[in-house]
Amino acid sequence: MRSEAFHTAKIYRHLLKAVKKHIGKEETKRHFIEFVTSEFHKNRNLSDAVAIQQKIKLAHDYTFLLNSVHHHRSDEVRRTLGKSAASVGLQLPEVYQS
């Protein structure tokens, strides 16, 4: 049971970190963090093992989605910067190169 609680806490921390990083911490976006927190608190006394696993998988999948979308956008920005620099005869610094 302890390892399940540890695993759930780990998923919760990762999800909150992804929400703060990719959605934002501003007051206007605070409702995202509050929703995640309330969902985890609301379901902490859940006893159905299947329901618990479904909720944990949903949180894990949403974390993965947030991180993947951010990574995809970073690639798009890097590509756009490269094209823009090349169009004026410049080359991006190595930091931006893949």
MOPAC internal coordinates of N, CA, C and O (Angstrom, degrees):
PM7 1SCF
backbone

  N    0.0000 0     0.00 0     0.00 0    0    0    0
  C    1.4573 1     0.00 0     0.00 0    1    0    0
  C    1.5272 1   110.54 1     0.00 0    2    1    0
  O    1.2310 1   120.29 1   143.95 1    3    2    1
  N    1.3166 1   117.05 1   -36.05 1    3    2    1
  C    1.4631 1   120.43 1  -179.34 1    5    3    2
  C    1.5128 1   111.43 1   -63.02 1    6    5    3
  O    1.2310 1   120.59 1   139.09 1    7    6    5
  N    1.3313 1   116.48 1   -40.91 1    7    6    5
  C    1.4630 1   118.96 1  -178.20 1    9    7    6
  C    1.5336 1   110.83 1   -67.50 1   10    9    7
  O    1.2310 1   120.37 1   146.71 1   11   10    9
  N    1.3242 1   116.91 1   -33.29 1   11   10    9
  C    1.4655 1   120.25 1   176.30 1   13   11   10
  C    1.5264 1   110.43 1   -65.41 1   14   13   11
  O    1.2310 1   120.50 1   137.62 1   15   14   13
  N    1.3139 1   116.65 1   -42.38 1   15   14   13
  C    1.4691 1   120.78 1   178.63 1   17   15   14
  C    1.5280 1   110.11 1   -64.97 1   18   17   15
  O    1.2310 1   120.81 1   139.18 1   19   18   17
  N    1.3182 1   116.06 1   -40.82 1   19   18   17
  C    1.4622 1   120.28 1   178.18 1   21   19   18
  C    1.5238 1   110.35 1   -63.75 1   22   21   19
  O    1.2310 1   120.58 1   136.54 1   23   22   21
  N    1.3336 1   116.49 1   -43.46 1   23   22   21
  C    1.4641 1   121.42 1   179.57 1   25   23   22
  C    1.5290 1   110.59 1   -63.05 1   26   25   23
  O    1.2310 1   120.35 1   137.31 1   27   26   25
  N    1.3201 1   116.93 1   -42.69 1   27   26   25
  C    1.4660 1   121.58 1   179.03 1   29   27   26
  C    1.5217 1   110.23 1   -64.01 1   30   29   27
  O    1.2310 1   120.05 1   136.49 1   31   30   29
  N    1.3247 1   117.50 1   -43.51 1   31   30   29
  C    1.4640 1   121.01 1   178.93 1   33   31   30
  C    1.5281 1   110.79 1   -63.13 1   34   33   31
  O    1.2310 1   120.83 1   142.22 1   35   34   33
  N    1.3209 1   116.02 1   -37.78 1   35   34   33
  C    1.4686 1   120.75 1   178.57 1   37   35   34
  C    1.5343 1   110.57 1   -64.47 1   38   37   35
  O    1.2310 1   120.49 1   134.69 1   39   38   37
  N    1.3300 1   116.67 1   -45.31 1   39   38   37
  C    1.4663 1   121.27 1   177.98 1   41   39   38
  C    1.5301 1   109.68 1   -61.18 1   42   41   39
  O    1.2310 1   120.52 1   136.49 1   43   42   41
  N    1.3162 1   116.61 1   -43.51 1   43   42   41
  C    1.4626 1   122.21 1   179.61 1   45   43   42
  C    1.5311 1   111.10 1   -60.01 1   46   45   43
  O    1.2310 1   120.32 1   133.10 1   47   46   45
  N    1.3385 1   116.99 1   -46.90 1   47   46   45
  C    1.4686 1   121.15 1   178.70 1   49   47   46
  C    1.5206 1   111.66 1   -61.64 1   50   49   47
  O    1.2310 1   120.68 1   136.15 1   51   50   49
  N    1.3305 1   116.31 1   -43.85 1   51   50   49
  C    1.4682 1   120.43 1  -179.78 1   53   51   50
  C    1.5322 1   110.90 1   -64.25 1   54   53   51
  O    1.2310 1   120.44 1   139.51 1   55   54   53
  N    1.3232 1   116.77 1   -40.49 1   55   54   53
  C    1.4620 1   120.48 1   179.39 1   57   55   54
  C    1.5298 1   111.02 1   -65.32 1   58   57   55
  O    1.2310 1   120.42 1   134.09 1   59   58   57
  N    1.3210 1   116.80 1   -45.91 1   59   58   57
  C    1.4665 1   119.37 1   178.24 1   61   59   58
  C    1.5223 1   111.23 1   -62.12 1   62   61   59
  O    1.2310 1   120.47 1   139.73 1   63   62   61
  N    1.3090 1   116.71 1   -40.27 1   63   62   61
  C    1.4648 1   120.90 1   178.48 1   65   63   62
  C    1.5295 1   110.51 1   -62.17 1   66   65   63
  O    1.2310 1   120.05 1   136.19 1   67   66   65
  N    1.3354 1   117.50 1   -43.81 1   67   66   65
  C    1.4694 1   121.64 1   179.30 1   69   67   66
  C    1.5247 1   110.98 1   -65.16 1   70   69   67
  O    1.2310 1   120.10 1   138.38 1   71   70   69
  N    1.3248 1   117.41 1   -41.62 1   71   70   69
  C    1.4641 1   120.91 1   179.29 1   73   71   70
  C    1.5257 1   109.84 1   -63.22 1   74   73   71
  O    1.2310 1   120.36 1   133.78 1   75   74   73
  N    1.3348 1   116.92 1   -46.22 1   75   74   73
  C    1.4608 1   120.26 1  -179.79 1   77   75   74
  C    1.5264 1   111.38 1   -64.18 1   78   77   75
  O    1.2310 1   120.33 1   141.33 1   79   78   77
  N    1.3152 1   116.98 1   -38.67 1   79   78   77
  C    1.4600 1   121.06 1  -176.40 1   81   79   78
  C    1.5257 1   112.23 1   -75.29 1   82   81   79
  O    1.2310 1   120.02 1   135.53 1   83   82   81
  N    1.3156 1   117.57 1   -44.47 1   83   82   81
  C    1.4569 1   120.81 1  -171.16 1   85   83   82
  C    1.5219 1   114.75 1   -98.57 1   86   85   83
  O    1.2310 1   119.94 1   155.33 1   87   86   85
  N    1.3088 1   117.72 1   -24.67 1   87   86   85
  C    1.4656 1   120.43 1   177.98 1   89   87   86
  C    1.5243 1   109.77 1   -99.88 1   90   89   87
  O    1.2310 1   120.63 1   135.30 1   91   90   89
  N    1.3132 1   116.41 1   -44.70 1   91   90   89
  C    1.4582 1   120.41 1   175.61 1   93   91   90
  C    1.5078 1   112.53 1   126.05 1   94   93   91
  O    1.2310 1   121.73 1   -16.87 1   95   94   93
  N    1.3247 1   114.29 1   163.13 1   95   94   93
  C    1.4588 1   121.40 1  -178.85 1   97   95   94
  C    1.5224 1   111.95 1  -109.55 1   98   97   95
  O    1.2310 1   120.28 1  -179.71 1   99   98   97
  N    1.3262 1   117.08 1     0.29 1   99   98   97
  C    1.4578 1   120.40 1  -176.66 1  101   99   98
  C    1.5285 1   110.41 1   -59.84 1  102  101   99
  O    1.2310 1   121.56 1   -23.02 1  103  102  101
  N    1.3103 1   114.62 1   156.98 1  103  102  101
  C    1.4614 1   120.48 1  -178.96 1  105  103  102
  C    1.5218 1   112.10 1   -59.17 1  106  105  103
  O    1.2310 1   119.82 1   146.19 1  107  106  105
  N    1.3321 1   117.95 1   -33.81 1  107  106  105
  C    1.4690 1   120.84 1  -179.56 1  109  107  106
  C    1.5235 1   112.65 1   -70.45 1  110  109  107
  O    1.2310 1   120.43 1   163.27 1  111  110  109
  N    1.3310 1   116.79 1   -16.73 1  111  110  109
  C    1.4676 1   120.87 1  -179.19 1  113  111  110
  C    1.5233 1   111.71 1  -112.21 1  114  113  111
  O    1.2310 1   120.48 1  -170.04 1  115  114  113
  N    1.2988 1   116.69 1     9.96 1  115  114  113
  C    1.4631 1   123.12 1  -176.89 1  117  115  114
  C    1.5359 1   111.90 1   -62.03 1  118  117  115
  O    1.2310 1   120.34 1   152.47 1  119  118  117
  N    1.3289 1   116.96 1   -27.53 1  119  118  117
  C    1.4628 1   119.93 1  -176.72 1  121  119  118
  C    1.5360 1   112.06 1   -64.00 1  122  121  119
  O    1.2310 1   119.32 1   155.64 1  123  122  121
  N    1.3391 1   118.91 1   -24.36 1  123  122  121
  C    1.4645 1   120.76 1   176.25 1  125  123  122
  C    1.5296 1   110.27 1   -66.04 1  126  125  123
  O    1.2310 1   120.96 1   132.51 1  127  126  125
  N    1.3229 1   115.78 1   -47.49 1  127  126  125
  C    1.4682 1   120.59 1   179.48 1  129  127  126
  C    1.5248 1   110.15 1   -64.84 1  130  129  127
  O    1.2310 1   120.68 1   138.12 1  131  130  129
  N    1.3192 1   116.31 1   -41.88 1  131  130  129
  C    1.4669 1   119.94 1   179.60 1  133  131  130
  C    1.5257 1   111.44 1   -63.52 1  134  133  131
  O    1.2310 1   120.20 1   142.74 1  135  134  133
  N    1.3395 1   117.22 1   -37.26 1  135  134  133
  C    1.4575 1   120.46 1   178.73 1  137  135  134
  C    1.5284 1   110.81 1   -65.09 1  138  137  135
  O    1.2310 1   120.20 1   133.48 1  139  138  137
  N    1.3199 1   117.22 1   -46.52 1  139  138  137
  C    1.4669 1   121.09 1   179.71 1  141  139  138
  C    1.5247 1   109.60 1   -60.58 1  142  141  139
  O    1.2310 1   120.53 1   133.26 1  143  142  141
  N    1.3133 1   116.59 1   -46.74 1  143  142  141
  C    1.4638 1   120.89 1  -179.79 1  145  143  142
  C    1.5249 1   111.21 1   -61.30 1  146  145  143
  O    1.2310 1   120.37 1   134.97 1  147  146  145
  N    1.3186 1   116.90 1   -45.03 1  147  146  145
  C    1.4713 1   119.22 1  -178.45 1  149  147  146
  C    1.5272 1   111.65 1   -66.36 1  150  149  147
  O    1.2310 1   119.92 1   143.55 1  151  150  149
  N    1.3341 1   117.76 1   -36.45 1  151  150  149
  C    1.4699 1   120.07 1   178.26 1  153  151  150
  C    1.5243 1   111.46 1   -64.27 1  154  153  151
  O    1.2310 1   120.35 1   136.98 1  155  154  153
  N    1.3180 1   116.93 1   -43.02 1  155  154  153
  C    1.4594 1   119.53 1   178.93 1  157  155  154
  C    1.5247 1   110.97 1   -66.71 1  158  157  155
  O    1.2310 1   120.23 1   138.52 1  159  158  157
  N    1.3332 1   117.17 1   -41.48 1  159  158  157
  C    1.4658 1   120.12 1   179.67 1  161  159  158
  C    1.5242 1   111.62 1   -68.21 1  162  161  159
  O    1.2310 1   120.60 1   142.40 1  163  162  161
  N    1.3236 1   116.45 1   -37.60 1  163  162  161
  C    1.4681 1   121.30 1  -179.16 1  165  163  162
  C    1.5338 1   110.57 1   -64.54 1  166  165  163
  O    1.2310 1   120.40 1   145.61 1  167  166  165
  N    1.3149 1   116.83 1   -34.39 1  167  166  165
  C    1.4618 1   120.71 1  -175.04 1  169  167  166
  C    1.5306 1   114.13 1  -100.12 1  170  169  167
  O    1.2310 1   119.59 1  -168.60 1  171  170  169
  N    1.3221 1   118.38 1    11.40 1  171  170  169
  C    1.4624 1   119.49 1  -176.28 1  173  171  170
  C    1.5273 1   113.62 1   -69.69 1  174  173  171
  O    1.2310 1   119.77 1   156.70 1  175  174  173
  N    1.3172 1   118.05 1   -23.30 1  175  174  173
  C    1.4648 1   120.72 1   179.22 1  177  175  174
  C    1.5276 1   112.42 1  -100.65 1  178  177  175
  O    1.2310 1   120.35 1  -164.67 1  179  178  177
  N    1.3067 1   116.94 1    15.33 1  179  178  177
  C    1.4574 1   122.06 1   178.50 1  181  179  178
  C    1.5278 1   108.92 1   -65.98 1  182  181  179
  O    1.2310 1   120.48 1   -45.76 1  183  182  181
  N    1.3290 1   116.69 1   134.24 1  183  182  181
  C    1.4726 1   119.26 1  -176.97 1  185  183  182
  C    1.5263 1   112.67 1  -110.86 1  186  185  183
  O    1.2310 1   119.60 1   165.54 1  187  186  185
  N    1.3141 1   118.37 1   -14.46 1  187  186  185
  C    1.4570 1   121.96 1   179.72 1  189  187  186
  C    1.5349 1   109.47 1   -75.26 1  190  189  187
  O    1.2310 1   120.34 1   -65.56 1  191  190  189
  N    1.3371 1   116.95 1   114.44 1  191  190  189
  C    1.4619 1   122.28 1  -174.78 1  193  191  190
  C    1.5258 1   112.09 1   -61.10 1  194  193  191
  O    1.2310 1   120.33 1   141.83 1  195  194  193
  N    1.3282 1   116.98 1   -38.17 1  195  194  193
  C    1.4681 1   120.52 1  -179.68 1  197  195  194
  C    1.5263 1   110.27 1   -67.19 1  198  197  195
  O    1.2310 1   120.51 1   136.56 1  199  198  197
  N    1.3178 1   116.63 1   -43.44 1  199  198  197
  C    1.4664 1   120.75 1   179.16 1  201  199  198
  C    1.5231 1   110.80 1   -64.01 1  202  201  199
  O    1.2310 1   120.69 1   140.66 1  203  202  201
  N    1.3278 1   116.29 1   -39.34 1  203  202  201
  C    1.4685 1   120.54 1   178.29 1  205  203  202
  C    1.5236 1   109.95 1   -61.68 1  206  205  203
  O    1.2310 1   120.38 1   132.60 1  207  206  205
  N    1.3142 1   116.88 1   -47.40 1  207  206  205
  C    1.4657 1   120.78 1  -179.63 1  209  207  206
  C    1.5246 1   111.35 1   -63.18 1  210  209  207
  O    1.2310 1   119.95 1   142.79 1  211  210  209
  N    1.3199 1   117.70 1   -37.21 1  211  210  209
  C    1.4679 1   120.89 1   177.99 1  213  211  210
  C    1.5202 1   111.27 1   -65.10 1  214  213  211
  O    1.2310 1   120.52 1   137.61 1  215  214  213
  N    1.3182 1   116.61 1   -42.39 1  215  214  213
  C    1.4704 1   120.61 1   179.44 1  217  215  214
  C    1.5275 1   110.67 1   -65.81 1  218  217  215
  O    1.2310 1   120.36 1   137.79 1  219  218  217
  N    1.3338 1   116.92 1   -42.21 1  219  218  217
  C    1.4599 1   120.90 1   179.41 1  221  219  218
  C    1.5259 1   110.13 1   -65.01 1  222  221  219
  O    1.2310 1   120.49 1   138.25 1  223  222  221
  N    1.3261 1   116.68 1   -41.75 1  223  222  221
  C    1.4717 1   120.01 1   178.62 1  225  223  222
  C    1.5229 1   110.62 1   -64.19 1  226  225  223
  O    1.2310 1   120.11 1   139.37 1  227  226  225
  N    1.3247 1   117.39 1   -40.63 1  227  226  225
  C    1.4574 1   121.24 1   178.01 1  229  227  226
  C    1.5330 1   110.47 1   -60.65 1  230  229  227
  O    1.2310 1   120.18 1   135.03 1  231  230  229
  N    1.3232 1   117.25 1   -44.97 1  231  230  229
  C    1.4675 1   121.12 1   179.18 1  233  231  230
  C    1.5271 1   110.58 1   -63.59 1  234  233  231
  O    1.2310 1   120.64 1   137.45 1  235  234  233
  N    1.3252 1   116.39 1   -42.55 1  235  234  233
  C    1.4667 1   120.79 1   178.80 1  237  235  234
  C    1.5250 1   110.85 1   -63.62 1  238  237  235
  O    1.2310 1   120.39 1   135.55 1  239  238  237
  N    1.3254 1   116.85 1   -44.45 1  239  238  237
  C    1.4660 1   121.31 1  -179.85 1  241  239  238
  C    1.5324 1   111.64 1   -64.16 1  242  241  239
  O    1.2310 1   120.32 1   141.20 1  243  242  241
  N    1.3245 1   116.99 1   -38.80 1  243  242  241
  C    1.4588 1   120.12 1   179.63 1  245  243  242
  C    1.5290 1   110.46 1   -68.26 1  246  245  243
  O    1.2310 1   120.53 1   141.94 1  247  246  245
  N    1.3257 1   116.60 1   -38.06 1  247  246  245
  C    1.4669 1   120.90 1   175.49 1  249  247  246
  C    1.5225 1   110.03 1   -60.81 1  250  249  247
  O    1.2310 1   120.97 1   134.58 1  251  250  249
  N    1.3158 1   115.76 1   -45.42 1  251  250  249
  C    1.4648 1   121.15 1   178.73 1  253  251  250
  C    1.5292 1   110.72 1   -61.03 1  254  253  251
  O    1.2310 1   120.36 1   137.66 1  255  254  253
  N    1.3235 1   116.92 1   -42.34 1  255  254  253
  C    1.4667 1   121.69 1   178.95 1  257  255  254
  C    1.5272 1   111.18 1   -61.00 1  258  257  255
  O    1.2310 1   120.34 1   131.41 1  259  258  257
  N    1.3215 1   116.95 1   -48.59 1  259  258  257
  C    1.4676 1   120.17 1   179.77 1  261  259  258
  C    1.5275 1   111.37 1   -58.78 1  262  261  259
  O    1.2310 1   120.71 1   134.66 1  263  262  261
  N    1.3307 1   116.25 1   -45.34 1  263  262  261
  C    1.4610 1   120.10 1  -179.20 1  265  263  262
  C    1.5264 1   111.64 1   -67.74 1  266  265  263
  O    1.2310 1   119.79 1   142.81 1  267  266  265
  N    1.3184 1   118.01 1   -37.19 1  267  266  265
  C    1.4626 1   121.72 1  -179.27 1  269  267  266
  C    1.5222 1   111.95 1   -68.91 1  270  269  267
  O    1.2310 1   120.51 1   137.45 1  271  270  269
  N    1.3285 1   116.63 1   -42.55 1  271  270  269
  C    1.4604 1   120.41 1   179.13 1  273  271  270
  C    1.5268 1   109.43 1   -62.76 1  274  273  271
  O    1.2310 1   120.52 1   138.23 1  275  274  273
  N    1.3111 1   116.62 1   -41.77 1  275  274  273
  C    1.4617 1   120.00 1   178.92 1  277  275  274
  C    1.5306 1   110.67 1   -63.08 1  278  277  275
  O    1.2310 1   120.36 1   136.78 1  279  278  277
  N    1.3198 1   116.91 1   -43.22 1  279  278  277
  C    1.4647 1   121.20 1   179.50 1  281  279  278
  C    1.5312 1   110.47 1   -63.13 1  282  281  279
  O    1.2310 1   120.48 1   138.31 1  283  282  281
  N    1.3154 1   116.68 1   -41.69 1  283  282  281
  C    1.4655 1   121.65 1   179.40 1  285  283  282
  C    1.5312 1   110.48 1   -62.81 1  286  285  283
  O    1.2310 1   120.72 1   136.15 1  287  286  285
  N    1.3192 1   116.24 1   -43.85 1  287  286  285
  C    1.4652 1   120.27 1   179.23 1  289  287  286
  C    1.5149 1   111.28 1   -64.59 1  290  289  287
  O    1.2310 1   120.27 1   142.54 1  291  290  289
  N    1.3308 1   117.09 1   -37.46 1  291  290  289
  C    1.4649 1   120.67 1   177.76 1  293  291  290
  C    1.5198 1   110.58 1   -61.96 1  294  293  291
  O    1.2310 1   120.59 1   139.23 1  295  294  293
  N    1.3267 1   116.48 1   -40.77 1  295  294  293
  C    1.4642 1   120.56 1   177.59 1  297  295  294
  C    1.5208 1   111.01 1   -64.02 1  298  297  295
  O    1.2310 1   120.61 1   139.25 1  299  298  297
  N    1.3245 1   116.43 1   -40.75 1  299  298  297
  C    1.4685 1   120.26 1   178.80 1  301  299  298
  C    1.5249 1   110.78 1   -63.45 1  302  301  299
  O    1.2310 1   120.33 1   136.74 1  303  302  301
  N    1.3126 1   116.98 1   -43.26 1  303  302  301
  C    1.4639 1   121.17 1   179.85 1  305  303  302
  C    1.5283 1   109.80 1   -63.47 1  306  305  303
  O    1.2310 1   120.42 1   136.41 1  307  306  305
  N    1.3227 1   116.79 1   -43.59 1  307  306  305
  C    1.4636 1   120.89 1   179.24 1  309  307  306
  C    1.5302 1   110.68 1   -60.61 1  310  309  307
  O    1.2310 1   120.63 1   136.33 1  311  310  309
  N    1.3263 1   116.40 1   -43.67 1  311  310  309
  C    1.4703 1   121.09 1   178.70 1  313  311  310
  C    1.5294 1   111.14 1   -63.78 1  314  313  311
  O    1.2310 1   120.66 1   135.97 1  315  314  313
  N    1.3229 1   116.33 1   -44.03 1  315  314  313
  C    1.4579 1   120.79 1   179.83 1  317  315  314
  C    1.5281 1   111.13 1   -63.79 1  318  317  315
  O    1.2310 1   120.63 1   137.58 1  319  318  317
  N    1.3241 1   116.41 1   -42.42 1  319  318  317
  C    1.4621 1   120.05 1   177.53 1  321  319  318
  C    1.5229 1   111.04 1   -61.94 1  322  321  319
  O    1.2310 1   120.62 1   137.90 1  323  322  321
  N    1.3186 1   116.42 1   -42.10 1  323  322  321
  C    1.4659 1   120.85 1   178.97 1  325  323  322
  C    1.5193 1   111.87 1   -62.04 1  326  325  323
  O    1.2310 1   120.76 1   136.04 1  327  326  325
  N    1.3275 1   116.15 1   -43.96 1  327  326  325
  C    1.4725 1   119.99 1   178.97 1  329  327  326
  C    1.5223 1   111.04 1   -65.29 1  330  329  327
  O    1.2310 1   120.73 1   137.81 1  331  330  329
  N    1.3197 1   116.21 1   -42.19 1  331  330  329
  C    1.4623 1   119.98 1  -179.90 1  333  331  330
  C    1.5234 1   111.10 1   -63.62 1  334  333  331
  O    1.2310 1   120.80 1   135.38 1  335  334  333
  N    1.3238 1   116.07 1   -44.62 1  335  334  333
  C    1.4610 1   120.03 1   179.01 1  337  335  334
  C    1.5279 1   110.71 1   -63.62 1  338  337  335
  O    1.2310 1   120.39 1   136.97 1  339  338  337
  N    1.3341 1   116.87 1   -43.03 1  339  338  337
  C    1.4647 1   120.59 1  -179.09 1  341  339  338
  C    1.5274 1   111.51 1   -65.21 1  342  341  339
  O    1.2310 1   120.43 1   147.38 1  343  342  341
  N    1.3311 1   116.77 1   -32.62 1  343  342  341
  C    1.4681 1   119.26 1  -177.70 1  345  343  342
  C    1.5230 1   112.45 1   -67.86 1  346  345  343
  O    1.2310 1   120.24 1   157.21 1  347  346  345
  N    1.3217 1   117.14 1   -22.79 1  347  346  345
  C    1.4660 1   120.06 1   177.64 1  349  347  346
  C    1.5232 1   111.58 1  -107.42 1  350  349  347
  O    1.2310 1   120.85 1  -168.47 1  351  350  349
  N    1.3367 1   115.98 1    11.53 1  351  350  349
  C    1.4629 1   120.69 1   175.20 1  353  351  350
  C    1.5151 1   115.13 1    82.53 1  354  353  351
  O    1.2310 1   120.19 1  -157.39 1  355  354  353
  N    1.3037 1   117.24 1    22.61 1  355  354  353
  C    1.4661 1   120.93 1   178.64 1  357  355  354
  C    1.5164 1   110.30 1  -110.97 1  358  357  355
  O    1.2310 1   121.11 1   -14.18 1  359  358  357
  N    1.3164 1   115.49 1   165.82 1  359  358  357
  C    1.4569 1   120.94 1   176.53 1  361  359  358
  C    1.5279 1   107.40 1  -126.19 1  362  361  359
  O    1.2310 1   120.67 1   -43.10 1  363  362  361
  N    1.3111 1   116.32 1   136.90 1  363  362  361
  C    1.4640 1   120.37 1  -179.61 1  365  363  362
  C    1.5210 1   110.12 1   -68.12 1  366  365  363
  O    1.2310 1   120.26 1   -30.05 1  367  366  365
  N    1.3371 1   117.10 1   149.95 1  367  366  365
  C    1.4689 1   120.10 1   174.50 1  369  367  366
  C    1.5232 1   110.60 1   -60.82 1  370  369  367
  O    1.2310 1   120.51 1   -19.33 1  371  370  369
  N    1.3102 1   116.62 1   160.67 1  371  370  369
  C    1.4684 1   122.46 1  -176.95 1  373  371  370
  C    1.5283 1   112.23 1   -57.70 1  374  373  371
  O    1.2310 1   120.01 1   151.36 1  375  374  373
  N    1.3050 1   117.59 1   -28.64 1  375  374  373
  C    1.4601 1   121.43 1  -178.93 1  377  375  374
  C    1.5254 1   111.29 1   -57.79 1  378  377  375
  O    1.2310 1   120.09 1   145.69 1  379  378  377
  N    1.3328 1   117.43 1   -34.31 1  379  378  377
  C    1.4524 1   122.76 1  -177.61 1  381  379  378
  C    1.5142 1   112.97 1   -91.11 1  382  381  379
  O    1.2310 1   119.91 1   170.78 1  383  382  381
  N    1.3011 1   117.78 1    -9.22 1  383  382  381
  C    1.4702 1   121.31 1  -178.61 1  385  383  382
  C    1.5226 1   109.11 1   -76.63 1  386  385  383
  O    1.2310 1   119.94 1   -33.29 1  387  386  385
  N    1.3149 1   117.72 1   146.71 1  387  386  385
  C    1.4790 1   121.92 1  -179.76 1  389  387  386
  C    1.4925 1   110.92 1   -78.82 1  390  389  387
  O    1.2310 1   120.10 1   180.00 1  391  390  389

